[in-house]
Amino acid sequence: MTVNDLRKVLKQNIREYGMYIALFIIMAIFTATTDGVFISSRNITNLMNQTGYIAVLAVGMTLVIIIRHIDLSVGFLAGFLGAIAAIAMVSWGLNVYLTLSLTLALGILAGIATAFLVAQMGIPSFVATLAGWLIYRGALLLVTRKTGTIIIDNAFFNAIGNDYVPDLLGKLPILPEVHKLTLLLGLLTVIWFNISAVKTRRSKQAYNFEVVPMDMFVLKQLFVSAILLCITWILAGYNGLSWTLIIVLVVVGIYHFVASQTVLGRHIYAVGGNPEAAELSGISVKKITYVVFASMGLLSALSGILFASRLQSATTTAGTLFELDAIAAAYIGGVSAAGGVGKIASSLIGALVYMSLTNGMNLMQIDMSLQYIVRGAVLAIAVIFDVTTRRGGK
């Protein structure tokens, strides 16, 4: 393939490849400017854990934006439900398993309440979720008013956000200083990624869909596989995979399967592409709205649990700006503001890109005011990128 051919293919598939290139460039820049601290095993592990509670929100937000809505309430809903989990264990004496179930159930109910306002009452999602933002902010302050910060001392709950998967292969004599189970899981992930990509490519070819040239396909697979293996090796050099990262990967895997391999997923994209046409074809737009917002509530609860577990406490400011971080991560991950376009796995990459910016700028001790400007600029660039690529597609 010539340079001109490569440029042409990249231009045609820039929406899919752009975020991987952006992540690579950001990691390279911060590695150079921090004398390698950014790419150290300890920092990458911390980055993955920091990304966790935003990544699960970004997954849910991707689906919400795909069906042409927005949810501004998820940040303080996560903070409020994290506080409820803390109160349930500390003050009510509930065991941790019942607490987790209760918290997730409350998240689903909160999502259903939002969907009722949007689907049944016809209230714009921006207004309905802005009301939720105010309500959950007030509720968080209300439940923490007497105690302030609530310290959580449950070992199992705190392990969710702070502990790591034990190395079941640790007794093997090879690579004694490396978390070998993490290496094995990372290698299996890369194998699965490549097998899945090959199957998808062959499936498209069977239906005469357009696919990228073989050499470009191989180049992309090698590039992404190298990044995955590099991150795996770095994580294995510290404590290995954290439970937070495992939870995030499970969530992404489940939602990716639902969105890409099930009838429900096809209906969600159909509603996002053209709600009127979807309704005429027999798809219940209201039902899809309920499902997506209930899912968003569930993931908000999970985000609150991850955040409270990481801090080992519930605070009065928990959830602040989470919704904006999740929206930014979803847009950076390639979801379209026009609806109907977006990939679940890409929302995880978007979250990594966004949180890498924050982490790298913190390591460089850049002033917080400049950090907000940079993050805002990145979000603007992501939306501009979406608009221009859609125009180019037309």
ABEGO torsion letter per residue (X at the ends): XBAAAAAAAAAAAAAAAAAAAAAAAAAAAAAAAAGGAAABAAAAAAAAAAAAAAAAAAAAAAAAAAAGBBBAAAAAAAAAAAAAAAAAAAAAGBBAAAAAAAAAAAAAAAAAAAAAAAAAAGBBAAAAAAAAAAAAAAAAAAAAAAAEBBBBABAAAAAAAABBBBBAAAABABGAABBAAAAAAAAAAAAAAAAAAAAAAAAAAAAGBBBBBAAAAAAAAAAAAAAAAAAAAAAAABAEBBAAAAAAAAAAAAAAAAAAABAAAAAAAAAAABAAAAAAAGBBAAAAAAAAAAAAAAAAAAAAAAAAAAAGBBBAABGBGAAAAAAAAAAAAGBBAAEGBEBAAAAAAAAAAAAAAAAAAAAAGBBAAAAAAAAAAAAAAAAAAAAAAAAAAX
